[in-house]
Each structure stands twice: as structure tokens, then as C-alpha cells.
Amino acid sequence: MPEKGIPYTTNEEIMTNAQVLDKYNRIIAQLGAEFGKWEQVKRFALLAKEFSIDGGELTPKLSFKRKVVLEKNAAIIDQIYKDAENYKA
């Protein structure tokens, strides 16, 4: 995102930037506005590594390998659910 004036050196650094997180929050809220409250995305996590064929997350036809992605990101997914359980509305 250097073209937006946000300096960064790694994906890990940019994905924790408040401006970036705010932008994703706004996009998700905008796209989910037509859905019922129970259908809307409430939490998300940005991943530092892009999905790739070499990484095993995509097939040669660029199909998503759900099982591989779930296994590789289990800790992040578990944390999302733990945060949801601890959330007090």
C-alpha cells in the first residue's frame, strides 16, 4: 500500500495497521448491509501469506483447498471463536 501513503516493510506489519483494518471493516460492513444481523461477518483475520499453489492452499485450477487452509490457520480460526465467546454485547 505504499501508493496510499502507508509505509510498511512486511505483510505482518501492514495487516496490523489501524488504517488498513478500518478499511477492511468498512468494506465488510458495506457488503454485509443487505444481510440479516445473524448472517453478517462479525469478525475476521487478515493473513500475512497469500494463498498459492506452491503453498498447497490452491489447486492447479486455482480452486480453494478448504481443508488445507483450515489446518494451516487453525490457531487463528480458534482465536476468532474464542474472541467471540468472550465478547460482551
C-alpha positions as CSV (number, residue, x, y, z in Angstrom):
1,M,0.0,0.0,0.0
2,P,2.8,2.5,-0.5
3,E,0.6,4.3,-3.1
4,K,-1.8,5.1,-0.2
5,G,0.9,6.6,1.9
6,I,1.2,3.8,4.4
7,P,4.8,2.7,4.7
8,Y,5.5,-0.9,5.5
9,T,8.2,-3.5,5.0
10,T,6.3,-6.8,5.7
11,N,2.8,-8.1,5.3
12,E,2.7,-8.7,9.0
13,E,3.3,-5.0,9.6
14,I,0.7,-3.7,7.2
15,M,-2.0,-6.1,8.3
16,T,-1.9,-4.6,11.9
17,N,-2.1,-1.0,10.7
18,A,-5.2,0.8,12.0
19,Q,-6.0,2.4,8.6
20,V,-5.9,-1.0,6.9
21,L,-8.1,-2.7,9.5
22,D,-10.5,0.2,9.4
23,K,-10.7,0.0,5.6
24,Y,-11.5,-3.8,5.7
25,N,-14.1,-3.2,8.5
26,R,-15.8,-0.6,6.3
27,I,-15.8,-2.8,3.2
28,I,-17.2,-5.8,5.1
29,A,-19.9,-3.7,6.7
30,Q,-20.9,-2.2,3.4
31,L,-21.0,-5.5,1.6
32,G,-23.0,-7.1,4.5
33,A,-25.5,-4.4,4.9
34,E,-28.2,-6.2,3.0
35,F,-27.8,-9.4,5.1
36,G,-29.6,-10.1,8.3
37,K,-27.7,-9.4,11.5
38,W,-27.2,-13.2,12.0
39,E,-25.7,-13.5,8.5
40,Q,-23.2,-10.7,8.7
41,V,-19.5,-11.1,9.2
42,K,-18.7,-10.1,12.7
43,R,-15.0,-10.9,13.0
44,F,-12.2,-11.5,10.5
45,A,-8.5,-12.0,10.4
46,L,-6.0,-10.9,7.8
47,L,-3.4,-13.5,6.8
48,A,0.2,-12.5,6.1
49,K,0.7,-15.2,3.5
50,E,-1.2,-15.2,0.3
51,F,-2.8,-18.5,-0.8
52,S,-0.8,-20.2,-3.6
53,I,-0.5,-23.5,-5.5
54,D,3.1,-23.9,-4.1
55,G,1.8,-23.4,-0.6
56,G,-0.8,-26.1,-1.0
57,E,-3.9,-23.8,-0.5
58,L,-4.9,-23.8,-4.1
59,T,-5.2,-26.5,-6.8
60,P,-3.6,-26.0,-10.2
61,K,-7.1,-24.8,-11.4
62,L,-6.9,-22.2,-8.5
63,S,-9.7,-23.9,-6.6
64,F,-9.6,-23.3,-2.9
65,K,-8.5,-26.3,-0.7
66,R,-10.6,-25.6,2.4
67,K,-9.1,-28.5,4.5
68,V,-5.6,-27.3,3.9
69,V,-6.4,-23.7,4.7
70,L,-8.3,-24.7,7.9
71,E,-5.4,-26.9,9.0
72,K,-2.8,-24.2,8.4
73,N,-4.7,-21.5,10.0
74,A,-6.4,-23.4,12.9
75,A,-4.8,-21.2,15.6
76,I,-6.2,-18.0,14.0
77,I,-9.6,-19.5,13.4
78,D,-9.7,-20.8,17.0
79,Q,-8.8,-17.3,18.3
80,I,-11.6,-15.8,16.3
81,Y,-14.1,-18.1,18.0
82,K,-12.5,-17.6,21.4
83,D,-12.8,-13.8,21.0
84,A,-16.5,-14.3,20.0
85,E,-17.2,-16.3,23.2
86,N,-15.6,-13.6,25.4
87,Y,-17.4,-10.8,23.6
88,K,-20.0,-9.0,25.8
89,A,-22.6,-7.2,23.6
